[in-house]
Amino acid sequence: MNVRRVFPIREPNVRRLCTTSYPGHPKGCPNYGQCKTCPPQARLIENVLDLSSDIFVVWNCFALGAHVERMRKKHPEWSDRQCRCCLYWQGTARKQLEVCIQTFRRSTRGRNLIAVRCTEACGVDVTETMASVGIELEWPPKNIVRQVALLGKRVGRINKVRRS
């Protein structure tokens, strides 16, 4: 399982990435301003997780390069962009991350922690946060996609001790 204790690198300006244009979306992500987990409605990380308590980063490693090769064999007429399209791999990768999160939550260290899956939306520089624990992210991803979640105690909530 990919888990490390971390102090999130906070950089609220990272939320601007959501408004950066990309193919088919000249104004950026269509979710921007449309849902509570996306900017500008998403709360900053210090208003979600208690940063004075232990924070853990949990991540998955999705083999994008292998996926692209499978898609090329299956669809030889497709372009590289079509083979890399997130519509064909993101659901699987998100499931992998969710398994990592739930596995950690069942451990002693992970009990009673909440997960933040949209870390950039909360103003966390994921690239720098991961670098601080020795993990370099590929931008743009070529071979490995790492999806990241932060787990910690909810702000303003005292975790109750379970009685057996």
Sequence and secondary structure as in RCSB ss.txt:
>XXXX:A:sequence
MNVRRVFPIREPNVRRLCTTSYPGHPKGCPNYGQCKTCPPQARLIENVLDLSSDIFVVWNCFALGAHVERMRKKH
PEWSDRQCRCCLYWQGTARKQLEVCIQTFRRSTRGRNLIAVRCTEACGVDVTETMASVGIELEWPPKNIVRQVAL
LGKRVGRINKVRRS
>XXXX:A:secstr
  EEE    B GGGGGGGGS BTTBTTS TTTTTSTTSTTTS  GGGTB TTS  EEEEEEEEHHHHHHHHHHH 
TTS HHHHH GGGTHHHHHHHHHHHHHHHHTSTTTTT EEES TGGGTB HHHHHHTTT    SS SSEEEEEEE
EE BTT        
